[in-house]
Amino acid sequence: MSMSAVHSASPPAEEPVTPPPLTTPPRKASVRLQERRGSNLSLLLDVNTLGVESVCSVSTPKEVWLQLLHTSSRPLTHTLLQEAAIDTNTLNVEYQKIPPNFVNAADLDVPGHMMKDRYKTILPNPESRVILRNPDDEPGPDHYINANYIRGYKGAPRAYIATQGPMVHTVGDFWDMVWQERSSIIVMVTRLKENNEKCEVYWPQPRDRTKRVKEEDEDQEEKDGQREKENEEEGEMRQIGRFIIRVKDSREKDGFTVTDMEIQLHSERRHVRHYWFTSWPDHHIPQCIAPYLRLVEEVETYSKSLVPPSSSQEVSAPASSPGPIIVHCSAGIGRTGCFIASTIGCQQLRETGQADVLETVCQLRLDRGGMIQTSEQYQFLYSTLAQYSSQLQQKQNQPATLPQSQQNPEDQVSIQLQNLELHSKQNRKIS
C-alpha cells in the first residue's frame, strides 16, 4: 500500500474548539428594608421576589430585622382599634411579619444553663437577662436564671421581669430574684399542670387550697406527691433556700386568686402579693375577656398604690420605688407577653387615646425573644384592648352621677372570640 493511500485513510484533523464565554447569572434582588407609603407598617421587608409567604421564614441579616423591631409602629385611635380587632386576616399577616428574635444557644455564654431552662429553645436575651448576684456570704460566680427585664409604658426601664415557671431545682433562684429586685408583685398566668407540668408549686399553699392543688397533681410521680404532702404539713409557712415564705391572706376572685405573702431573710421581712390567673388554658385564649381585664386593672392599681406602711417592727418598709412586676407562665413568652402588652396598651389608651400594639410587641421581643407566641394570642391582645377602649369611652360619655353598677359595660367581644377560636389549631406552641 502506498503512503498516499495511508494518508487518505486517516481522519481529518479536528479544529480547536473555542469555549463559550463565561457569563454571570443574574443576581436575585436582595432583601432590603424599604418604606412603603400608605402602609400601616413604617418598615417592611420586601421578600416578594423570593417566592415566600412570610418574613419569619426568611433568613435575613440580624441588623435588618433588629431595625424592623426598633422602627415598626401602627398607632390606632379608639375607632380604628375597634375595627382592627375584628379583622383577623390582617392581624395574622401583621403578626407573621414581626421577627421573633429568638436566642441561639451559642449566643448565651453561660456554662450549664441548660439544666435551668424549662424549654431548651426558649432562652433569655443576653442583653437584658437578669443576673442573680451571689450573696456576700457565699463565694462563687453569679447565678443564672431564665428571665429578662422588660421595658414598660414609654420604654420605662425594668418595669417588668418576664420569666419561665419555676422548676423543682430553680424555686430557690426564683425567690433570690424576688428578693434581689425588691419585687412586690408576682403575676402567674398558668396552671400547675396542663397535660404535663407547667410550673412547680413555689409558695406555701393556704389550707383551704391544699386539697385543690393536690387534685391537680394527683397523677404526678410519687416524689411530686411526697412534696405536696410535705407542703400540707408545713401549712402556710415554707422554708425555701435562704428564705422563709409565709402566707398572710388568700382570697378568690372571678378568674384569679390573690395571695398576700411575706418573705423573710434573717431579720428582714417584705410583703409580696401573688396574683394567680387560672382561666387561661395552655395553647388557647381565655373564653372571657372581662376577668382578664379585671386582673390587668387590679395589678396596675395595686402597683401604683404601693406606699411605705405605717411604722412596724415586724415588717420592713419597702423601697420608695417598688421593684419590677414579675410575670410568668410556663415558658415565659406567650401568656406572659400578652399580660405585659395588655397592661402597656391600657396605659396608652388612657394617656394618649391611642394604642400601638405592633410597636409594643416589637419592644417586648427586643427584650425577650418570642413574646406573644401565636397569632391567636396576638388577635386576643387586640380584642382585649378593644374591649378596654370601649369601657373607657362609655365611662367618658356617662354622667358622673350614675351608679357604678351602670357604668360597667357588657362584654362586647363574643363574636371576636369565636373568630379567634377558628384559628386555635394554627401554630400550636408551648406558652
C-alpha positions as CSV (number, residue, x, y, z in Angstrom):
1,M,0.0,0.0,0.0
2,S,1.3,3.4,-0.9
3,M,1.9,6.1,1.5
4,S,-0.6,8.3,-0.3
5,A,-3.3,5.7,0.4
6,V,-2.4,5.7,4.1
7,H,-2.7,9.4,4.3
8,S,-6.1,9.4,2.5
9,A,-7.5,6.9,5.0
10,S,-6.5,9.0,8.1
11,P,-9.4,11.1,9.6
12,P,-9.2,14.8,9.1
13,A,-7.6,16.8,11.8
14,E,-10.1,18.4,14.2
15,E,-10.1,22.2,14.6
16,P,-9.6,23.5,18.1
17,V,-12.9,24.3,19.8
18,T,-13.3,27.7,21.4
19,P,-15.1,27.5,24.8
20,P,-18.2,29.7,25.2
21,P,-17.6,33.0,27.1
22,L,-18.3,32.8,30.8
23,T,-21.4,34.6,31.8
24,T,-22.5,35.7,35.3
25,P,-26.0,34.6,36.2
26,P,-28.4,37.4,37.1
27,R,-28.3,38.2,40.8
28,K,-31.5,38.0,42.7
29,A,-32.8,41.2,44.1
30,S,-31.5,41.5,47.6
31,V,-33.8,41.5,50.6
32,R,-33.9,45.2,51.6
33,L,-35.7,47.4,54.1
34,Q,-37.9,49.9,52.4
35,E,-40.5,52.4,53.4
36,R,-43.9,52.0,51.8
37,R,-46.3,54.9,51.6
38,G,-49.8,54.2,52.9
39,S,-48.8,51.2,54.8
40,N,-49.7,50.6,58.5
41,L,-46.1,49.4,59.0
42,S,-43.5,52.0,58.9
43,L,-40.9,49.5,57.7
44,L,-41.5,46.2,55.8
45,L,-39.2,43.6,54.4
46,D,-39.6,43.2,50.6
47,V,-39.5,39.4,50.0
48,N,-41.9,39.1,47.1
49,T,-39.1,38.2,44.7
50,L,-38.0,35.3,46.9
51,G,-41.3,33.4,46.5
52,V,-42.1,33.0,50.2
53,E,-45.1,33.7,52.2
54,S,-43.8,35.1,55.5
55,V,-40.9,37.3,56.6
56,C,-40.3,35.0,59.5
57,S,-39.3,32.2,57.2
58,V,-36.6,34.2,55.5
59,S,-33.1,34.1,56.8
60,T,-32.4,37.9,56.9
61,P,-29.4,39.7,58.4
62,K,-29.8,40.3,62.1
63,E,-29.3,44.1,61.6
64,V,-32.2,44.2,59.2
65,W,-34.8,42.6,61.4
66,L,-33.5,44.4,64.5
67,Q,-34.1,47.6,62.7
68,L,-37.6,46.4,61.9
69,L,-38.2,45.7,65.6
70,H,-36.9,49.1,66.5
71,T,-39.0,51.1,64.0
72,S,-42.3,49.3,63.3
73,S,-45.3,51.2,64.5
74,R,-49.1,51.3,64.0
75,P,-50.9,53.7,66.4
76,L,-54.6,53.3,66.3
77,T,-57.3,55.5,67.7
78,H,-60.3,54.1,69.6
79,T,-62.4,53.7,66.4
80,L,-59.5,52.2,64.4
81,L,-58.7,49.8,67.2
82,Q,-62.2,48.5,67.3
83,E,-62.1,47.9,63.5
84,A,-58.7,46.3,63.6
85,A,-59.7,43.9,66.3
86,I,-62.2,42.1,64.1
87,D,-60.0,41.9,61.0
88,T,-58.3,38.7,61.9
89,N,-56.8,38.1,58.5
90,T,-54.9,41.4,58.6
91,L,-53.8,40.8,62.1
92,N,-52.5,37.4,61.2
93,V,-50.4,39.0,58.3
94,E,-49.2,41.7,60.6
95,Y,-48.1,39.2,63.3
96,Q,-46.3,37.0,60.8
97,K,-44.1,39.9,59.8
98,I,-42.7,40.5,63.3
99,P,-39.3,38.9,63.7
100,P,-39.3,36.6,66.7
101,N,-35.8,37.5,67.9
102,F,-35.2,34.1,69.5
103,V,-31.8,33.5,71.1
104,N,-29.4,30.8,69.8
105,A,-27.7,28.7,72.5
106,A,-24.3,29.7,71.1
107,D,-25.0,33.4,71.9
108,L,-25.7,32.6,75.6
109,D,-22.3,32.3,77.2
110,V,-23.4,30.7,80.4
111,P,-22.0,27.3,81.1
112,G,-24.6,24.7,82.2
113,H,-27.6,27.0,81.7
114,M,-29.5,24.1,80.0
115,M,-30.1,22.5,83.4
116,K,-32.1,25.5,84.4
117,D,-34.1,26.1,81.2
118,R,-37.6,24.6,81.2
119,Y,-37.5,24.6,77.4
120,K,-34.2,24.3,75.5
121,T,-35.3,26.7,72.7
122,I,-36.7,29.4,75.0
123,L,-33.6,31.3,76.2
124,P,-33.2,34.8,77.8
125,N,-31.9,37.6,75.5
126,P,-28.3,38.2,76.8
127,E,-28.5,42.0,76.7
128,S,-31.5,42.2,79.1
129,R,-31.3,39.0,81.1
130,V,-31.5,39.0,84.9
131,I,-28.2,38.1,86.6
132,L,-28.5,36.8,90.1
133,R,-25.8,38.3,92.2
134,N,-24.0,36.0,94.5
135,P,-24.8,36.6,98.2
136,D,-22.0,38.3,100.1
137,D,-21.6,35.4,102.4
138,E,-21.3,32.8,99.6
139,P,-18.2,32.8,97.4
140,G,-18.5,31.9,93.8
141,P,-19.8,33.2,90.5
142,D,-23.2,34.9,89.9
143,H,-26.2,32.6,89.3
144,Y,-28.2,32.1,86.1
145,I,-32.0,32.4,85.8
146,N,-34.1,32.2,82.6
147,A,-35.5,35.7,83.0
148,N,-35.4,39.1,81.3
149,Y,-36.0,42.7,82.3
150,I,-38.9,44.1,80.2
151,R,-39.5,47.8,79.4
152,G,-42.9,49.2,80.2
153,Y,-45.0,52.2,79.1
154,K,-43.0,54.8,77.2
155,G,-40.0,52.5,77.5
156,A,-39.7,52.7,81.2
157,P,-36.7,50.5,82.1
158,R,-37.1,47.3,84.1
159,A,-40.8,47.8,84.7
160,Y,-41.4,44.0,84.5
161,I,-39.5,40.8,84.6
162,A,-40.6,38.0,82.3
163,T,-39.5,34.5,83.4
164,Q,-40.3,30.9,83.0
165,G,-42.4,28.9,85.5
166,P,-40.0,27.7,88.3
167,M,-38.9,24.1,88.3
168,V,-38.1,21.9,91.3
169,H,-34.4,22.9,91.3
170,T,-35.0,26.6,90.4
171,V,-37.5,27.6,93.0
172,G,-34.7,29.0,95.2
173,D,-33.4,31.0,92.3
174,F,-36.8,32.4,91.7
175,W,-37.1,33.8,95.3
176,D,-33.5,35.0,95.1
177,M,-34.6,37.1,92.1
178,V,-37.7,38.4,94.0
179,W,-35.5,39.5,96.9
180,Q,-32.7,40.9,94.8
181,E,-35.0,43.0,92.6
182,R,-37.2,44.1,95.6
183,S,-40.3,42.9,93.7
184,S,-43.6,43.3,95.5
185,I,-45.9,41.8,92.8
186,I,-45.9,38.3,91.1
187,V,-48.3,37.6,88.3
188,M,-48.8,33.9,87.4
189,V,-50.7,33.1,84.2
190,T,-50.5,29.3,84.1
191,R,-51.9,26.3,85.9
192,L,-49.6,24.0,87.6
193,K,-50.3,21.2,85.2
194,E,-51.8,21.2,81.7
195,N,-51.3,17.7,80.2
196,N,-47.8,17.9,81.7
197,E,-46.1,20.0,84.4
198,K,-46.1,23.7,83.6
199,C,-44.9,25.2,86.9
200,E,-43.7,23.9,90.2
201,V,-45.5,25.0,93.4
202,Y,-43.1,27.6,94.7
203,W,-45.1,29.2,97.5
204,P,-46.9,27.8,100.6
205,Q,-50.4,26.7,99.8
206,P,-53.2,28.2,102.0
207,R,-55.0,25.4,103.9
208,D,-58.3,25.9,102.0
209,R,-56.4,25.4,98.7
210,T,-54.3,22.4,99.6
211,K,-56.9,19.9,98.5
212,R,-57.5,21.6,95.2
213,V,-53.7,21.7,94.4
214,K,-53.4,18.0,95.3
215,E,-56.2,17.1,92.9
216,E,-54.4,18.9,90.1
217,D,-51.2,17.0,90.8
218,E,-52.7,13.6,91.8
219,D,-51.3,11.8,88.8
220,Q,-47.8,13.1,89.1
221,E,-44.9,10.9,90.1
222,E,-44.5,9.6,93.6
223,K,-41.9,12.2,94.5
224,D,-44.2,15.0,93.5
225,G,-46.9,13.6,95.7
226,Q,-44.4,13.5,98.6
227,R,-43.5,17.1,98.1
228,E,-47.2,18.1,98.2
229,K,-47.7,16.1,101.4
230,E,-44.8,18.0,103.0
231,N,-46.3,21.3,101.9
232,E,-49.6,20.4,103.5
233,E,-47.8,19.5,106.8
234,E,-46.0,22.8,106.7
235,G,-49.3,24.7,106.4
236,E,-48.8,28.3,105.4
237,M,-45.1,28.6,106.0
238,R,-42.3,27.2,104.0
239,Q,-38.5,27.3,104.1
240,I,-37.2,27.8,100.5
241,G,-33.4,28.2,100.2
242,R,-32.3,31.2,102.2
243,F,-35.9,32.4,102.8
244,I,-38.9,31.8,104.9
245,I,-42.1,32.3,103.0
246,R,-45.4,32.9,104.9
247,V,-48.9,33.2,103.5
248,K,-50.7,36.0,105.3
249,D,-54.0,36.0,103.4
250,S,-55.6,34.5,100.3
251,R,-58.9,35.3,98.6
252,E,-60.6,34.0,95.5
253,K,-61.9,36.4,92.8
254,D,-63.6,36.0,89.4
255,G,-61.0,34.0,87.5
256,F,-57.9,34.6,89.7
257,T,-56.6,34.2,93.2
258,V,-54.8,36.9,95.2
259,T,-52.4,35.8,97.9
260,D,-50.5,38.1,100.3
261,M,-47.2,36.7,101.4
262,E,-44.2,37.6,103.5
263,I,-40.7,36.8,102.5
264,Q,-38.1,36.8,105.3
265,L,-34.3,36.7,105.2
266,H,-32.7,36.8,108.6
267,S,-34.5,39.6,110.4
268,E,-35.8,41.5,107.4
269,R,-39.3,40.9,106.1
270,R,-41.0,42.1,103.0
271,H,-44.5,41.9,101.6
272,V,-45.2,40.2,98.2
273,R,-48.6,40.0,96.5
274,H,-49.2,37.0,94.3
275,Y,-51.9,37.0,91.5
276,W,-52.7,33.6,90.0
277,F,-54.9,33.7,86.9
278,T,-56.1,30.1,86.3
279,S,-58.6,30.8,83.5
280,W,-56.1,30.8,80.6
281,P,-55.6,27.3,79.2
282,D,-52.4,26.3,77.6
283,H,-52.3,26.8,73.7
284,H,-55.6,28.7,73.9
285,I,-57.0,32.0,74.9
286,P,-59.4,32.9,77.8
287,Q,-63.0,32.3,77.0
288,C,-64.0,35.7,78.5
289,I,-62.1,38.9,78.4
290,A,-63.8,40.5,81.4
291,P,-62.0,38.6,84.3
292,Y,-58.7,39.0,82.5
293,L,-59.2,42.8,82.2
294,R,-60.0,43.0,85.8
295,L,-56.8,41.3,86.6
296,V,-54.8,43.7,84.5
297,E,-56.5,46.7,86.1
298,E,-56.2,45.4,89.7
299,V,-52.5,44.6,89.3
300,E,-51.8,48.1,87.9
301,T,-53.9,49.8,90.6
302,Y,-52.1,47.9,93.4
303,S,-48.7,48.7,91.8
304,K,-49.5,52.4,91.9
305,S,-50.8,52.2,95.5
306,L,-47.7,50.7,97.0
307,V,-46.6,53.1,99.7
308,P,-44.4,52.6,102.8
309,P,-46.6,51.0,105.5
310,S,-47.1,52.6,108.9
311,S,-44.3,52.1,111.4
312,S,-44.0,48.5,112.2
313,Q,-41.3,46.5,113.9
314,E,-42.2,43.2,112.2
315,V,-42.2,44.2,108.5
316,S,-39.6,46.4,106.9
317,A,-40.8,49.3,104.8
318,P,-40.3,48.7,101.1
319,A,-38.2,50.8,98.9
320,S,-39.6,54.1,97.7
321,S,-40.0,52.7,94.2
322,P,-41.4,49.2,94.0
323,G,-39.3,46.7,92.1
324,P,-40.3,45.2,88.7
325,I,-43.5,43.3,88.4
326,I,-42.6,39.6,87.9
327,V,-44.8,37.9,85.3
328,H,-44.5,34.2,84.3
329,C,-46.4,31.5,82.6
330,S,-44.6,28.2,81.7
331,A,-42.1,29.3,79.1
332,G,-42.4,33.0,80.0
333,I,-43.2,34.3,76.5
334,G,-46.7,33.6,75.4
335,R,-49.3,34.4,78.1
336,T,-46.6,36.4,79.9
337,G,-46.2,38.6,76.8
338,C,-49.9,39.0,76.4
339,F,-50.3,40.2,80.0
340,I,-47.5,42.8,79.8
341,A,-48.6,44.0,76.4
342,S,-52.2,44.4,77.7
343,T,-51.0,46.5,80.6
344,I,-48.9,48.8,78.4
345,G,-51.8,49.1,75.8
346,C,-54.3,50.1,78.5
347,Q,-51.9,52.8,79.7
348,Q,-51.5,54.0,76.1
349,L,-55.3,54.3,75.7
350,R,-55.8,56.2,78.9
351,E,-52.9,58.6,78.4
352,T,-53.0,59.2,74.6
353,G,-56.3,57.9,73.3
354,Q,-54.3,55.5,71.0
355,A,-52.8,52.0,71.3
356,D,-49.9,50.8,69.3
357,V,-49.9,47.0,69.6
358,L,-47.4,46.4,66.8
359,E,-44.8,48.7,68.4
360,T,-45.4,47.3,71.9
361,V,-44.9,43.7,70.8
362,C,-41.7,44.6,68.9
363,Q,-40.4,46.3,72.0
364,L,-41.2,43.2,74.1
365,R,-39.4,40.9,71.6
366,L,-36.3,43.1,71.7
367,D,-36.2,42.4,75.4
368,R,-37.2,38.7,75.3
369,G,-37.5,36.7,72.1
370,G,-40.8,35.2,71.1
371,M,-43.1,37.3,73.3
372,I,-46.7,36.8,72.1
373,Q,-46.2,33.3,70.9
374,T,-49.1,32.7,68.4
375,S,-51.2,34.7,66.0
376,E,-54.2,33.7,68.1
377,Q,-52.7,35.4,71.2
378,Y,-51.9,38.5,69.1
379,Q,-55.5,38.7,68.0
380,F,-56.7,38.2,71.6
381,L,-54.4,41.1,72.6
382,Y,-56.2,43.4,70.1
383,S,-59.6,42.2,71.3
384,T,-58.6,42.9,74.9
385,L,-57.6,46.4,74.2
386,A,-60.6,47.0,72.0
387,Q,-62.8,46.0,74.9
388,Y,-60.9,48.2,77.3
389,S,-61.2,51.1,74.8
390,S,-65.0,50.5,74.8
391,Q,-65.0,50.7,78.6
392,L,-63.1,54.0,78.6
393,Q,-65.4,55.6,76.0
394,Q,-68.5,54.6,77.9
395,K,-67.2,55.9,81.1
396,Q,-66.3,59.2,79.5
397,N,-69.8,59.5,77.9
398,Q,-71.7,58.8,81.1
399,P,-72.6,61.4,83.7
400,A,-70.5,61.2,86.9
401,T,-73.8,60.9,88.9
402,L,-74.6,57.4,87.5
403,P,-74.2,54.5,89.9
404,Q,-71.1,52.5,89.4
405,S,-73.1,49.4,88.5
406,Q,-74.5,51.2,85.4
407,Q,-71.0,52.2,84.3
408,N,-69.8,48.7,83.8
409,P,-70.2,47.8,80.1
410,E,-71.2,44.3,78.9
411,D,-68.7,42.1,77.2
412,Q,-69.0,43.1,73.5
413,V,-66.3,40.8,72.0
414,S,-68.0,37.3,72.0
415,I,-68.0,37.4,68.2
416,Q,-64.3,38.3,68.1
417,L,-63.5,35.4,70.5
418,Q,-65.4,33.0,68.3
419,N,-63.3,34.1,65.3
420,L,-60.2,33.6,67.3
421,E,-61.2,30.0,68.2
422,L,-61.3,29.3,64.5
423,H,-57.5,29.9,64.4
424,S,-56.8,27.8,67.5
425,K,-55.4,24.9,65.6
426,Q,-52.7,27.1,63.9
427,N,-49.2,27.5,65.1
428,R,-49.7,25.5,68.3
429,K,-46.7,26.0,70.6
430,I,-45.8,25.9,74.2
431,S,-46.7,29.1,76.2
